[in-house]
Amino acid sequence: MKTCFLVALLLIGATPVLAADEPSGCDKFKWPIERERAALTASDRAKLASGSEQTTLPSSAITLGLVVPGEARLPTPPERAPKDGTFAGFTSIKAPKAGLYTISLSAGAWVDVVQDGHFLKPVAFSGATDCAGIRKTIKYELSGQPFVLQVSGA
């Protein structure tokens, strides 16, 4: 069984705070999410299969095809083991520019960003339930090296 998951990669400014408990409602995110929410709910999202390779960053939000974890063949085992009944997938980006990037998800899942063989730690995280179109948003500082975006536990 396959499922799809929405991911937005957007370059924006940072707020260096990590998450604790997640509140309810779109107004409860730690920073404005209008841009990310609009990208995640737009009808022109690119559809990517799990395991696809991108030569550059997508110019808009993407819909990433997810499969059961055993079929996902994630390049690096996720930092958090996926639960039974969840889905996973990944895409690699070959030529990003160095900078602060936001990865936003339409639904709950675990995100791993792997660059130069290492898991990157988020610079900031915010999430809220009961906000149509967006569930969480995570900021990462990326170098200009290729990276892999892994989604699991969806």
Buried (B, 14 or more C-beta within 10 A) or exposed (E): EEBBBBBBBBEBEBEEBEBEEBBEEBEBBBBEBEEBBEBBBEEEBEEBEBBBEBEEBBEEBBBBBBBBBEBBEBEEEBEEEBEEEBBBBBBBBEEBEEEBBBBBBBBEBBBBBBBEEEEBEBBBBBBBEEBEBBBBBBBBBBEEEBBBBBBBBB
